[in-house]
Amino acid sequence: YSSYTYTPSPTAYSSYTYTPSPTAYRYTPSPTPSPYSSYTLTPSPSAYDDTPSPAPYDTYTYPPVPSPVVEPTTYPTPAPTPSSYCPPVFNCKDAFAKCKFTFDGYSRSAPTFWVDKIIDRSLTSRIVSKDQYGQLVGHVDSTGQACVVDKYSQKQAVPISLFHPSGLSQSFSPSFFKSFEYPYYHQASGIGRETAQGNQADFLNDLCVIVPLTSYQVLSPADYRVVDNIHPPSFGSDCVAFIAKTSS
């Protein structure tokens, strides 16, 4: 193995400079734009546009309609009438039968009292129960408006303030007939009248007068002390009836 110097010879594998040649695979950009090249999108109107359009269900403001003004219904207050206040009687016999109280000494029929001479005090005897074993009536604290039956009219009893016979110059007051203290050995009351106004006294004769007791005492028969105070709620049987008489 002696020394040897290697000198390469030109071969097919020697150094070679590559110069590319055009081929079918060489990419040269075409001057014609591709359908896929970038472009700016200009939207066209469509059903999916973001621009709001009027719709049939859009909000609509209607002009205000004023509410109708409903006036409250008012009814007139009825005046007292025979059917709403006075007992349904047409004569003094029926009026006396209606009441559970009478006057001392008169237990069978309506008594007659002279009414033209006595004013502002009791003109009757004391008020008692028709039943001798009934309540012992003491002081009558108050009475309601009297009802009257005109003997000649044959009409139902009416409140005395609504009694308007032909020729009467002034109406009777509701308190024309009322209770007054009656002098007795225990507390007691009778019925009297106020002073007549105008020609009222001319129309008292033969009137049947029915007076409701609206507040009265009940006494003990043993010692005459007050055992109860009665306040009837309406014009019922707590009343007295009599016939008024005048000398003229």
C-alpha positions as CSV (number, residue, x, y, z in Angstrom):
1,Y,0.0,0.0,0.0
2,S,2.1,2.8,-1.2
3,S,1.0,6.4,-1.3
4,Y,-1.5,7.4,-3.9
5,T,-3.0,10.7,-4.9
6,Y,-6.7,10.7,-6.0
7,T,-7.6,13.0,-8.8
8,P,-11.3,13.1,-9.6
9,S,-12.3,12.9,-13.2
10,P,-15.3,14.5,-14.8
11,T,-18.3,12.2,-14.6
12,A,-22.0,12.3,-15.0
13,Y,-22.1,13.3,-11.3
14,S,-19.9,16.3,-11.6
15,S,-21.0,19.7,-10.5
16,Y,-24.0,20.9,-12.5
17,T,-25.9,24.2,-12.5
18,Y,-29.6,23.7,-12.8
19,T,-31.4,26.0,-15.1
20,P,-35.1,25.5,-15.0
21,S,-37.0,25.3,-18.2
22,P,-40.6,26.1,-18.8
23,T,-42.8,23.1,-18.3
24,A,-46.5,22.4,-18.2
25,Y,-46.3,22.5,-14.4
26,R,-44.8,26.0,-14.3
27,Y,-47.2,28.4,-12.5
28,T,-47.6,31.7,-14.3
29,P,-50.4,33.8,-12.9
30,S,-53.2,34.3,-15.5
31,P,-54.0,37.9,-16.3
32,T,-57.7,37.0,-16.1
33,P,-59.2,37.3,-12.6
34,S,-60.3,34.0,-11.1
35,P,-63.9,33.7,-10.0
36,Y,-62.5,33.0,-6.6
37,S,-60.4,36.1,-6.3
38,S,-61.2,38.6,-3.6
39,Y,-63.8,41.2,-4.2
40,T,-65.9,43.7,-2.2
41,L,-69.5,42.5,-1.4
42,T,-72.2,45.0,-2.1
43,P,-75.4,43.8,-0.4
44,S,-78.6,43.9,-2.2
45,P,-82.0,44.5,-0.6
46,S,-83.6,41.3,0.5
47,A,-86.1,39.8,2.9
48,Y,-83.3,39.5,5.4
49,D,-82.2,43.1,5.3
50,D,-81.6,44.8,8.6
51,T,-83.5,47.8,7.5
52,P,-86.8,47.8,9.5
53,S,-89.9,48.0,7.4
54,P,-93.5,48.8,8.5
55,A,-95.3,45.7,9.6
56,P,-99.0,45.2,10.1
57,Y,-98.4,44.5,13.8
58,D,-96.3,47.7,14.5
59,T,-97.3,49.6,17.6
60,Y,-99.9,52.2,16.9
61,T,-101.0,54.9,19.3
62,Y,-104.7,55.6,19.2
63,P,-106.1,59.0,20.3
64,P,-107.5,58.9,23.9
65,V,-111.3,58.3,24.1
66,P,-112.9,60.1,27.0
67,S,-114.7,57.8,29.5
68,P,-118.5,58.5,29.7
69,V,-119.5,60.5,32.8
70,V,-122.0,58.5,34.9
71,E,-124.0,60.6,37.2
72,P,-125.0,58.9,40.5
73,T,-128.6,57.9,40.7
74,T,-130.4,59.8,43.4
75,Y,-133.9,59.1,44.6
76,P,-136.1,61.6,46.5
77,T,-136.7,60.8,50.2
78,P,-140.4,59.8,50.4
79,A,-142.6,61.9,52.7
80,P,-144.4,60.0,55.5
81,T,-147.5,58.2,54.1
82,P,-150.2,56.3,55.9
83,S,-148.8,53.0,54.7
84,S,-145.3,53.7,55.9
85,Y,-146.0,55.2,59.3
86,C,-149.6,55.1,60.6
87,P,-151.4,51.8,61.4
88,P,-153.8,50.8,58.6
89,V,-157.0,51.8,60.4
90,F,-160.1,53.8,59.1
91,N,-161.9,54.4,62.3
92,C,-161.3,54.8,66.1
93,K,-162.8,51.4,66.9
94,D,-160.0,49.7,64.9
95,A,-157.4,52.2,66.3
96,F,-158.4,51.4,69.8
97,A,-158.1,47.6,69.1
98,K,-154.7,48.2,67.6
99,C,-153.2,49.7,70.8
100,K,-152.3,47.7,73.9
101,F,-152.6,50.7,76.1
102,T,-155.6,52.9,77.0
103,F,-156.5,55.5,79.7
104,D,-157.5,54.8,83.2
105,G,-161.2,54.0,83.4
106,Y,-161.5,53.1,79.7
107,S,-160.7,49.5,78.9
108,R,-163.5,48.6,76.4
109,S,-163.6,51.3,73.8
110,A,-161.9,54.5,72.8
111,P,-162.7,57.3,75.3
112,T,-163.7,60.8,74.3
113,F,-161.8,63.8,75.8
114,W,-162.5,67.5,75.6
115,V,-159.5,69.1,73.9
116,D,-160.4,72.8,73.4
117,K,-160.0,74.1,77.0
118,I,-156.8,72.4,78.2
119,I,-153.4,73.4,76.7
120,D,-149.8,72.2,77.5
121,R,-150.8,69.7,80.1
122,S,-152.5,66.3,80.2
123,L,-156.1,66.4,79.0
124,T,-156.6,62.7,79.5
125,S,-156.5,60.4,82.4
126,R,-153.3,58.5,83.0
127,I,-152.0,55.9,80.5
128,V,-152.5,52.3,81.6
129,S,-152.4,48.8,80.2
130,K,-155.6,47.3,78.8
131,D,-154.8,44.1,80.6
132,Q,-155.2,44.6,84.4
133,Y,-152.3,42.1,84.9
134,G,-150.2,43.8,82.2
135,Q,-147.4,46.3,82.5
136,L,-147.7,49.1,85.0
137,V,-146.8,52.1,83.0
138,G,-144.9,54.8,84.7
139,H,-143.6,58.0,83.1
140,V,-143.9,58.3,79.3
141,D,-140.6,60.0,78.3
142,S,-141.5,60.6,74.7
143,T,-144.2,60.0,72.1
144,G,-144.1,60.0,68.3
145,Q,-146.1,62.0,65.8
146,A,-149.8,61.3,66.2
147,C,-151.9,59.8,63.5
148,V,-155.5,61.0,63.0
149,V,-158.6,59.6,61.3
150,D,-161.2,62.0,60.2
151,K,-164.6,60.6,61.2
152,Y,-166.3,62.0,58.1
153,S,-163.7,61.2,55.4
154,Q,-163.6,57.4,55.9
155,K,-159.9,57.5,54.9
156,Q,-157.0,55.7,56.4
157,A,-155.1,57.3,59.3
158,V,-152.5,59.9,58.3
159,P,-149.7,61.7,60.3
160,I,-151.2,64.8,61.8
161,S,-148.7,67.0,59.9
162,L,-150.2,65.7,56.6
163,F,-153.8,66.2,57.7
164,H,-155.0,68.9,55.4
165,P,-158.7,69.3,55.5
166,S,-160.2,72.0,53.2
167,G,-160.0,75.4,54.8
168,L,-157.2,74.6,57.2
169,S,-155.0,77.8,57.4
170,Q,-151.9,76.2,58.9
171,S,-150.6,72.6,59.1
172,F,-150.4,70.9,62.5
173,S,-146.9,70.3,63.9
174,P,-145.8,66.7,64.3
175,S,-145.7,67.2,68.1
176,F,-149.2,68.8,68.4
177,F,-150.3,65.9,70.6
178,K,-147.8,64.5,73.0
179,S,-147.3,63.1,76.5
180,F,-147.4,65.2,79.7
181,E,-146.9,64.3,83.3
182,Y,-150.0,63.2,85.0
183,P,-150.4,64.0,88.8
184,Y,-150.7,60.6,90.6
185,Y,-149.2,58.9,93.6
186,H,-146.7,57.2,91.4
187,Q,-145.0,58.2,88.2
188,A,-147.6,58.5,85.4
189,S,-148.3,60.3,82.2
190,G,-151.3,61.4,80.0
191,I,-151.7,63.0,76.6
192,G,-152.1,66.7,76.0
193,R,-151.8,69.2,73.1
194,E,-149.9,72.3,72.1
195,T,-151.5,75.7,71.5
196,A,-153.5,75.7,68.2
197,Q,-152.3,78.0,65.4
198,G,-154.5,79.8,63.0
199,N,-157.8,78.0,62.8
200,Q,-156.5,74.5,63.8
201,A,-158.9,74.3,66.7
202,D,-161.8,74.3,64.3
203,F,-160.7,70.9,62.9
204,L,-160.1,69.0,66.1
205,N,-163.7,67.9,66.8
206,D,-164.4,64.2,66.2
207,L,-160.9,63.4,65.2
208,C,-159.6,60.0,66.2
209,V,-156.1,60.6,67.7
210,I,-153.6,57.7,67.8
211,V,-150.4,58.5,69.7
212,P,-147.4,56.1,69.7
213,L,-145.3,55.7,72.8
214,T,-141.7,55.8,71.8
215,S,-140.1,55.6,75.3
216,Y,-141.8,54.7,78.6
217,Q,-141.1,53.3,82.0
218,V,-142.4,50.0,83.5
219,L,-142.9,50.1,87.2
220,S,-142.9,47.3,89.8
221,P,-146.5,46.8,91.2
222,A,-145.0,46.1,94.7
223,D,-143.1,49.4,95.3
224,Y,-143.6,51.4,92.0
225,R,-139.9,51.5,91.3
226,V,-138.7,51.5,87.7
227,V,-137.9,48.0,86.5
228,D,-137.6,48.6,82.8
229,N,-137.4,51.3,80.1
230,I,-139.0,50.4,76.9
231,H,-138.1,51.9,73.5
232,P,-140.3,50.4,70.8
233,P,-138.5,50.3,67.4
234,S,-141.5,51.3,65.3
235,F,-145.2,52.4,65.4
236,G,-146.7,49.1,66.6
237,S,-149.1,48.3,69.4
238,D,-147.4,50.6,71.9
239,C,-149.9,53.3,71.5
240,V,-153.1,54.9,72.8
241,A,-156.2,56.1,71.0
242,F,-159.0,58.5,71.8
243,I,-161.7,60.8,70.3
244,A,-161.1,64.5,70.4
245,K,-164.1,66.7,71.2
246,T,-164.6,70.4,71.2
247,S,-167.5,72.5,72.4
248,S,-167.9,74.4,69.1
